[in-house]
Amino acid sequence: MAHMIDPTDGLISLQDALNKKLVEFTNCELSQDIVMHVDQPEGIVRFSYAKILNGEIQSYTVFVMAEPIDGTVCLNLGYAVPKKYRNQGFAQDILKKSIIELKNGLGRNNIKEFYLEAIIGTDNEVSQKIASNIISNSPKKCKDAYSGQDALAYTKLIK
């Protein structure tokens, strides 16, 4: 049985690329303590944000273009923090800052509003708490499209 996509895998991959100097980051405009990288794996636009200290990623968010909702741009989101940095508020901090940066950047491209959607496994209580605080406190039950596992969909229109 397939497992849900885990943003921690993306964090590990990004850290590896950073270590090998295969990825370049751009400083964010509004939050000076985070950086971003835009790419298009498999032709799908992806925005990655990270807080990096001494070459090590402390926290990470990723936004991936998804199917529009009612004709409005939608991005799936994920976030991860390495184990040694957990329970320090880093996930909430980077998620809040990266949403602001994403809104700013998309706004320059005439995208004035967009949806964010986080699909979180029903067993991932920590991520559910973060999504409830920042995205929506009324998730909808769903099945993860990739794994078929029970999940919760947190959706928010950003204006």
Secondary structure per residue as TSV (DSSP state, phi and psi in degrees):
chain	resnum	aa	ss	phi	psi
A	1	M	-	360.0	135.6
A	2	A	-	-69.9	149.1
A	3	H	-	-100.8	157.6
A	4	M	-	-63.2	148.8
A	5	I	-	-65.2	130.6
A	6	D	-	-108.6	117.9
A	7	P	H	-58.2	-20.3
A	8	T	H	-61.7	-33.8
A	9	D	H	-61.3	-40.3
A	10	G	H	-65.0	-40.3
A	11	L	H	-61.5	-45.7
A	12	I	H	-63.0	-43.1
A	13	S	H	-63.9	-42.2
A	14	L	H	-66.1	-39.9
A	15	Q	H	-62.5	-41.9
A	16	D	H	-62.0	-44.8
A	17	A	H	-64.0	-38.5
A	18	L	H	-63.6	-45.4
A	19	N	H	-60.3	-36.3
A	20	K	T	-89.8	4.4
A	21	K	T	58.1	38.3
A	22	L	-	-96.9	-6.0
A	23	V	-	-132.7	141.7
A	24	E	-	-115.0	139.5
A	25	F	-	-108.5	154.6
A	26	T	E	-111.5	139.1
A	27	N	E	-65.6	140.6
A	28	C	-	-77.1	153.9
A	29	E	S	-80.5	-41.2
A	30	L	S	-100.1	-24.4
A	31	S	-	-122.1	102.8
A	32	Q	T	-70.5	-13.8
A	33	D	T	-94.6	4.1
A	34	I	-	-127.1	159.0
A	35	V	E	-126.9	166.4
A	36	M	E	-136.7	161.2
A	37	H	E	-145.0	133.4
A	38	V	E	-115.4	132.0
A	39	D	E	-147.2	-178.9
A	40	Q	-	-138.9	67.5
A	41	P	G	-65.1	135.2
A	42	E	G	55.0	27.3
A	43	G	G	77.8	7.0
A	44	I	-	-107.2	126.0
A	45	V	-	-65.5	133.4
A	46	R	E	-133.7	131.3
A	47	F	E	-111.7	119.2
A	48	S	E	-113.8	135.8
A	49	Y	E	-124.1	143.7
A	50	A	E	-147.3	149.3
A	51	K	E	-105.4	120.1
A	52	I	E	-120.7	130.7
A	53	L	E	-127.1	121.4
A	54	N	T	51.9	43.6
A	55	G	T	79.0	4.1
A	56	E	E	-116.1	130.8
A	57	I	E	-73.8	123.3
A	58	Q	E	-93.5	-30.5
A	59	S	E	-157.9	157.2
A	60	Y	E	-152.1	138.6
A	61	T	E	-131.2	151.9
A	62	V	E	-138.9	137.8
A	63	F	E	-124.0	126.1
A	64	V	E	-123.3	130.1
A	65	M	E	-56.5	136.7
A	66	A	E	-131.4	-175.6
A	67	E	E	-63.8	136.4
A	68	P	E	-60.6	154.4
A	69	I	E	-110.1	118.8
A	70	D	T	49.6	41.0
A	71	G	T	80.0	1.7
A	72	T	E	-104.7	138.7
A	73	V	E	-49.6	138.9
A	74	C	E	-132.2	138.9
A	75	L	E	-125.1	129.9
A	76	N	E	-78.4	144.6
A	77	L	E	-128.1	153.3
A	78	G	E	-143.9	160.0
A	79	Y	E	-150.7	150.6
A	80	A	E	-155.1	153.0
A	81	V	-	-137.8	131.3
A	82	P	-	-57.1	148.8
A	83	K	G	-50.3	-42.4
A	84	K	G	-69.7	-12.8
A	85	Y	G	-108.1	4.8
A	86	R	T	-72.8	161.9
A	87	N	T	63.2	30.6
A	88	Q	S	-125.4	7.8
A	89	G	S	84.1	6.3
A	90	F	H	-65.7	-37.5
A	91	A	H	-64.7	-47.9
A	92	Q	H	-62.9	-40.3
A	93	D	H	-61.9	-51.9
A	94	I	H	-70.1	-32.6
A	95	L	H	-64.3	-45.8
A	96	K	H	-60.9	-47.9
A	97	K	H	-66.7	-40.3
A	98	S	H	-70.4	-31.3
A	99	I	H	-64.4	-42.8
A	100	I	H	-62.9	-44.6
A	101	E	H	-64.1	-42.4
A	102	L	H	-63.0	-44.2
A	103	K	H	-60.1	-42.9
A	104	N	H	-62.1	-48.4
A	105	G	H	-66.6	-44.0
A	106	L	H	-66.3	-34.3
A	107	G	H	-60.8	-35.7
A	108	R	H	-65.5	-20.0
A	109	N	T	-105.2	26.5
A	110	N	T	62.0	23.0
A	111	I	-	-100.9	99.5
A	112	K	-	-88.6	-19.0
A	113	E	-	-148.3	152.0
A	114	F	E	-159.7	159.0
A	115	Y	E	-96.6	146.0
A	116	L	E	-114.6	140.2
A	117	E	E	-137.8	128.1
A	118	A	E	-116.9	124.3
A	119	I	E	-103.7	116.3
A	120	I	E	-125.5	133.0
A	121	G	E	-58.9	145.6
A	122	T	T	-64.8	-16.3
A	123	D	T	-92.9	-2.4
A	124	N	-	-100.0	77.6
A	125	E	H	-66.0	-34.0
A	126	V	H	-65.1	-48.3
A	127	S	H	-66.4	-33.8
A	128	Q	H	-61.8	-42.1
A	129	K	H	-62.6	-43.6
A	130	I	H	-63.7	-47.4
A	131	A	H	-62.7	-37.5
A	132	S	H	-64.7	-37.2
A	133	N	H	-73.2	-32.7
A	134	I	H	-112.5	-35.9
A	135	I	T	-96.9	-60.0
A	136	S	-	-163.9	139.5
A	137	N	S	-96.1	13.1
A	138	S	S	-134.5	71.5
A	139	P	-	-70.0	160.6
A	140	K	E	-110.2	139.2
A	141	K	E	-67.5	141.6
A	142	C	E	-156.3	179.7
A	143	K	E	-112.6	134.0
A	144	D	-	-63.8	127.7
A	145	A	T	-63.4	-31.4
A	146	Y	T	-80.5	-47.7
A	147	S	T	-100.5	-22.0
A	148	G	-	80.2	3.9
A	149	Q	-	-78.7	155.8
A	150	D	E	-62.9	137.8
A	151	A	E	-150.1	174.8
A	152	L	E	-122.4	135.8
A	153	A	E	-104.6	119.8
A	154	Y	E	-105.5	121.5
A	155	T	E	-129.2	141.8
A	156	K	E	-147.7	134.9
A	157	L	E	-86.9	122.6
A	158	I	E	-99.9	125.1
A	159	K	-	-118.4	360.0
